């Protein structure tokens, strides 16, 4: 990270910390010692939040850091709800200040408001974060059907497990990966497709957290492509780690899938964030496909379907959106992506988008439960 980026990050975090401290400690006019205790607590939580991004290096093992990193990332999640709750309280205080400008700016009224509202907002934020921790820890299986007249009869009823956005690393350990693998295997899918963002961090530190993926089972194989987080750093080492555990990587290429003498094509492209040899190349990925046959393409982001218009792709499998992960962020997803989750048609191509089985940053989800879609292919 560059010096300017670190400076911007420090200013932003410092501004957020000051706003939070002022609203929960200063504005209610608590005793001086309470203000200092809250200041120390906020500073400690921000330090733990930075630990989830490996800001303190590799002095401690991931297992040693994980409880502290989890706490810091949970604070990052709770800050969303603290901010949403404290801003209206601040605005109400400003209104009182102006309305009562001839009477000491309503000092007593503002203090009463903040003494009531600040603890209430903190309680609601902590409650929402606690609920989000439970929701994120309990992924579910959802059923989706995708129909096409081009699907061979031999593949009618084929069940594809769509796994995406595991985000194993500083917060999510191999234990969670194992739970995800067990959830998928229990469905006995015919094919497993992994649509990117398996990891966060560097391979030499966090590769053990994805080791249980080697136990995924499906008669037609386990295939994967990259997401944007594989592109942010250590791409080559992560791809080697994926190869080492037996994932068949779709690096801008296609493979034939055979069943009872019939064949369909499974293709995959790198994520849009990739550059150079890691850049997405739809032409290369579809070079071996039959335009008259059935083709299924794996691309991390739903918006990658715009590059498929007119290319006779029957189905795209994606992730990336997390379903917004934490309400109300789901309302921001349409600013970047053409869909949130489920099944939709994007630029003429049917796209199934998973909310993902894991979570980025904090292991917190609010009204966006993690999932493993089981996509049943139908000839229609």
matplotlib code that plots the C-alpha trace (Angstrom):
import matplotlib.pyplot as plt

x = [0.0, 1.4, 2.1, -0.8, -3.2, -2.1, -2.5, -6.1, -6.9, -5.6, -7.6, -10.8, -10.4, -9.5, -12.5, -14.8, -13.3, -13.6, -17.2, -18.1, -16.3, -17.8, -21.4, -21.2, -18.9, -18.7, -22.2, -24.0, -21.6, -20.5, -17.8, -14.2, -13.1, -15.9, -14.8, -11.2, -12.3, -14.5, -11.6, -9.3, -11.9, -12.5, -8.8, -8.2, -11.1, -9.7, -6.3, -7.9, -9.9, -6.6, -5.3, -7.9, -6.0, -2.6, -1.6, 0.6, 2.5, 2.9, 4.4, 1.5, -0.1, -3.5, -4.9, -3.5, -4.8, -8.2, -10.2, -8.8, -9.3, -12.9, -13.6, -12.0, -13.9, -17.2, -16.6, -16.2, -19.6, -21.2, -19.9, -22.2, -25.2, -23.6, -23.2, -26.7, -28.1, -25.9, -26.1, -29.9, -29.2, -26.5, -28.9, -31.6, -29.0, -28.1, -31.8, -32.2, -29.0, -30.5, -34.1, -33.0, -30.2, -31.5, -31.7, -28.2, -28.7, -30.9, -27.9, -30.0, -32.3, -29.4, -27.7, -30.9, -31.4, -27.8, -27.9, -30.9, -30.1, -26.4, -26.8, -29.9, -28.0, -25.1, -27.4, -29.2, -25.9, -24.5, -27.7, -27.7, -24.1, -24.8, -27.6, -25.4, -22.8, -25.4, -26.7, -23.3, -22.4, -25.4, -25.3, -28.2, -28.9, -31.2, -32.8, -32.7, -33.9, -32.4, -34.0, -32.8, -34.0, -30.3, -29.7, -29.3, -31.8, -29.0, -28.3, -31.9, -31.9, -28.2, -27.5, -24.7, -23.5, -22.5, -19.9, -18.6, -17.2, -15.8, -13.2, -11.1, -8.2, -7.7, -11.3, -12.5, -10.6, -10.3, -13.1, -15.6, -14.3, -14.9, -18.5, -19.0, -17.6, -19.8, -22.8, -22.1, -21.2, -24.5, -26.4, -24.6, -24.3, -23.3, -20.9, -19.3, -18.5, -16.6, -17.1, -14.2, -13.2, -12.1, -9.5, -8.3, -4.6, -1.4, -1.1, 1.9, -0.1, -3.6, -3.4, -4.1, -7.5, -8.8, -7.3, -10.7, -11.8, -9.8, -12.6, -15.4, -17.0, -18.9, -19.0, -18.4, -15.6, -14.9, -14.1, -13.2, -12.4, -11.0, -12.7, -11.5, -9.9, -7.6, -6.5, -5.6, -2.4, -0.5, -2.4, 0.1, 0.7, -3.0, -3.6, -0.8, -2.4, -5.8, -4.1, -2.4, -5.7, -7.2, -9.4, -9.6, -9.1, -11.0, -8.4, -10.1, -10.7, -13.5, -13.8, -16.3, -18.6, -19.9, -22.9, -24.4, -22.8, -23.9, -21.7, -22.1, -19.4, -18.3, -16.2, -14.7, -13.1, -10.9, -12.4, -12.7, -10.0, -7.4, -4.7, -2.1, -2.1, -4.9, -7.2, -10.6, -10.8, -14.2, -13.0, -10.4, -12.8, -15.4, -13.0, -13.7, -17.5, -20.2, -22.5, -25.3, -24.7, -25.2, -22.6, -22.4, -19.9, -18.5, -17.6, -17.3, -19.3, -22.8, -22.0, -19.5, -22.6, -22.6, -19.6, -21.6, -24.3, -24.8, -22.4, -24.9, -24.0, -26.9, -26.2, -23.7, -22.9, -21.6, -21.2, -19.5, -22.6, -22.9, -26.6, -25.4, -24.1, -25.4, -28.7, -29.0, -25.9, -28.0, -29.5, -26.1, -25.3, -27.4, -25.1, -22.4, -24.1, -27.2, -28.6, -28.4, -28.9, -31.1, -31.8, -32.1, -31.5, -28.6, -28.0, -29.8, -28.0, -29.6, -27.4, -27.5, -25.9, -25.1, -25.1, -21.9, -21.2, -18.8, -18.4, -15.8, -14.2, -16.4, -18.1, -21.4, -24.5, -27.7, -30.7, -28.4, -28.1, -25.1, -26.0, -25.0, -27.3, -28.0, -28.8, -30.8, -30.5, -33.7, -34.4, -37.3]
y = [0.0, 3.4, 6.2, 8.3, 5.3, 4.9, 8.6, 8.5, 5.4, 7.0, 10.2, 8.3, 5.9, 8.8, 10.8, 7.9, 7.2, 10.8, 11.0, 7.8, 8.9, 12.4, 11.1, 8.3, 9.9, 13.7, 14.7, 12.9, 14.7, 11.6, 11.9, 12.5, 9.0, 7.5, 9.5, 8.2, 4.6, 4.8, 6.5, 3.7, 1.0, 2.5, 2.8, -0.8, -2.0, -0.1, -1.7, -5.1, -4.2, -3.4, -6.8, -8.5, -6.9, -8.2, -4.7, -6.0, -8.5, -12.2, -12.2, -14.4, -17.4, -17.1, -19.3, -17.0, -13.9, -15.1, -14.3, -10.8, -10.3, -11.6, -9.0, -6.2, -7.1, -7.4, -3.8, -2.8, -4.3, -2.7, 0.7, 0.6, 0.5, 2.9, 5.4, 4.9, 5.5, 8.3, 10.5, 11.2, 11.8, 14.3, 16.0, 16.3, 17.9, 20.4, 21.3, 21.8, 24.0, 26.3, 26.3, 27.1, 29.5, 32.2, 29.8, 28.4, 26.5, 24.0, 22.5, 20.6, 19.2, 18.1, 16.4, 14.5, 13.5, 12.2, 10.4, 8.5, 8.0, 7.1, 4.0, 3.0, 3.2, 1.2, -1.5, -1.8, -1.9, -4.6, -6.5, -6.3, -7.4, -10.3, -11.5, -11.0, -13.3, -16.0, -15.6, -15.7, -18.9, -20.8, -21.1, -22.8, -24.7, -23.0, -24.7, -23.1, -24.5, -23.3, -24.4, -24.5, -26.3, -26.9, -29.1, -32.7, -35.1, -37.0, -33.9, -33.2, -33.1, -32.5, -30.9, -28.3, -27.0, -23.4, -22.4, -18.8, -16.2, -18.4, -15.7, -18.0, -16.2, -14.1, -14.4, -17.6, -20.7, -24.2, -25.2, -23.1, -24.4, -27.9, -27.0, -25.6, -28.8, -31.0, -28.9, -29.3, -33.1, -33.8, -32.6, -35.2, -32.9, -34.1, -31.2, -28.6, -25.2, -22.6, -19.1, -17.2, -15.3, -18.4, -16.5, -13.3, -12.6, -14.4, -18.0, -18.8, -17.7, -18.8, -21.7, -24.3, -22.6, -23.9, -27.4, -29.1, -28.2, -31.2, -33.3, -31.9, -34.8, -34.8, -37.4, -34.8, -33.0, -29.9, -26.8, -23.3, -19.9, -16.7, -13.8, -10.3, -11.2, -13.7, -10.8, -8.3, -10.0, -13.3, -14.5, -17.0, -18.6, -18.9, -20.6, -23.0, -23.7, -24.4, -26.8, -28.5, -29.4, -30.7, -27.9, -27.9, -24.2, -22.7, -20.2, -18.7, -22.2, -24.7, -28.4, -31.0, -32.7, -36.2, -38.1, -41.2, -40.4, -36.8, -33.7, -30.2, -27.5, -25.9, -22.7, -20.2, -16.8, -14.9, -12.0, -8.5, -7.3, -9.5, -7.9, -9.3, -13.1, -13.0, -10.8, -12.3, -13.6, -14.7, -15.6, -18.0, -19.5, -20.3, -21.3, -25.0, -24.8, -25.8, -22.8, -25.3, -27.2, -26.3, -24.1, -23.1, -20.4, -19.5, -15.9, -14.3, -11.2, -11.1, -8.1, -10.3, -11.6, -8.3, -9.7, -12.8, -11.1, -13.0, -15.8, -18.6, -19.2, -21.0, -20.2, -18.1, -19.0, -16.2, -14.8, -11.6, -9.7, -11.4, -10.4, -7.1, -9.0, -6.4, -4.5, -1.8, -2.3, -4.5, -1.4, -0.3, -3.5, -2.4, 0.5, -1.9, -5.2, -6.0, -8.4, -9.1, -12.9, -15.7, -16.2, -13.4, -12.7, -10.3, -9.1, -12.2, -14.7, -16.5, -15.9, -17.6, -15.5, -16.9, -14.7, -16.7, -19.1, -16.9, -13.2, -10.6, -8.7, -9.3, -12.7, -10.8, -11.0, -9.2, -10.1, -11.7, -15.3, -17.2, -20.0, -22.8, -22.8, -26.2, -25.5, -28.1, -28.1, -28.8, -29.4, -27.2]
z = [0.0, -1.0, 1.4, 0.0, 0.4, 4.0, 4.6, 3.2, 5.2, 8.4, 7.8, 7.1, 10.1, 12.3, 11.2, 11.8, 15.2, 16.2, 15.1, 17.0, 20.1, 20.1, 19.6, 22.3, 24.8, 24.4, 23.2, 26.2, 28.5, 30.4, 33.1, 32.0, 32.9, 30.8, 27.8, 28.2, 28.6, 25.5, 23.5, 24.5, 23.6, 20.2, 19.5, 20.5, 18.2, 15.3, 15.8, 15.8, 12.7, 10.9, 12.0, 9.7, 6.8, 8.1, 9.0, 11.8, 9.6, 10.3, 13.8, 15.1, 13.4, 11.9, 14.6, 17.3, 15.6, 14.6, 17.8, 17.8, 14.1, 14.4, 17.1, 15.1, 11.9, 13.9, 15.0, 11.4, 10.7, 13.8, 12.7, 9.8, 12.1, 14.6, 11.8, 10.5, 13.9, 15.2, 12.1, 12.6, 16.3, 15.4, 12.9, 15.6, 17.9, 15.2, 14.8, 18.5, 18.5, 15.9, 17.2, 20.7, 19.8, 22.2, 25.1, 25.4, 22.1, 24.0, 25.9, 28.4, 25.7, 23.5, 26.5, 27.3, 23.7, 23.4, 26.8, 25.7, 22.0, 22.2, 24.4, 22.4, 19.1, 20.5, 21.8, 18.4, 16.5, 18.8, 18.5, 14.7, 14.6, 16.9, 14.7, 11.6, 13.2, 13.6, 10.1, 8.5, 10.4, 9.0, 5.2, 3.6, 0.4, -2.2, -5.2, -8.6, -12.0, -15.3, -18.5, -22.1, -25.3, -26.2, -23.2, -24.2, -22.7, -21.1, -18.9, -18.0, -14.2, -13.8, -10.4, -10.2, -6.8, -7.1, -4.5, -4.3, -2.1, 0.7, 1.6, 3.7, 5.5, 8.5, 9.7, 8.2, 9.0, 7.6, 10.0, 8.1, 4.8, 6.1, 7.0, 3.5, 2.0, 4.1, 3.1, -0.6, -0.4, 1.5, -1.6, -3.8, -6.8, -10.2, -10.7, -8.4, -9.8, -7.7, -8.9, -7.4, -4.2, -2.3, -0.3, 1.3, 2.0, 0.8, -0.1, 2.1, 5.2, 4.4, 1.9, 4.8, 5.3, 1.9, 2.2, 2.9, -0.6, -1.8, -0.4, -2.6, -4.5, -7.8, -10.6, -13.3, -11.3, -9.4, -11.5, -10.4, -11.7, -10.2, -8.4, -7.9, -4.5, -6.3, -8.5, -5.7, -4.7, -4.9, -7.9, -9.2, -5.8, -5.2, -8.5, -7.7, -4.3, -6.1, -8.4, -5.4, -3.8, -7.1, -8.3, -12.1, -12.9, -15.8, -16.9, -19.9, -21.3, -21.8, -21.1, -22.4, -19.9, -21.0, -19.7, -21.2, -24.6, -24.8, -24.3, -23.0, -22.6, -19.3, -19.8, -17.4, -17.5, -15.1, -13.2, -14.6, -12.2, -13.8, -16.0, -18.4, -18.4, -15.8, -17.9, -18.8, -22.4, -23.5, -27.0, -25.6, -23.1, -25.8, -28.5, -28.0, -27.6, -30.0, -30.8, -31.6, -28.3, -24.7, -23.0, -19.4, -18.4, -15.0, -14.3, -10.9, -11.5, -13.0, -15.2, -17.1, -18.9, -21.0, -22.8, -23.8, -25.8, -29.1, -28.2, -27.6, -23.9, -22.3, -18.7, -16.6, -13.0, -10.8, -7.3, -6.1, -4.9, -1.5, -1.8, -0.3, 2.8, 5.3, 4.9, 3.6, 1.4, -0.8, -2.3, -3.5, -5.4, -8.5, -8.9, -10.1, -10.9, -13.1, -10.4, -6.7, -6.5, -7.9, -11.6, -14.0, -17.7, -18.4, -21.9, -23.2, -21.1, -18.1, -15.0, -11.7, -9.0, -5.5, -2.4, -1.5, 1.3, 3.2, 3.8, 3.0, 5.9, 8.9, 9.2, 9.5, 7.3, 7.9, 5.8, 3.2, 4.4, 2.9, 0.5, -1.8, -4.8, -6.3, -9.9, -11.7, -15.4, -17.4, -21.0, -22.0]

ax = plt.figure().add_subplot(projection="3d")
ax.plot(x, y, z, "-o")
ax.set_aspect("equal")
plt.show()
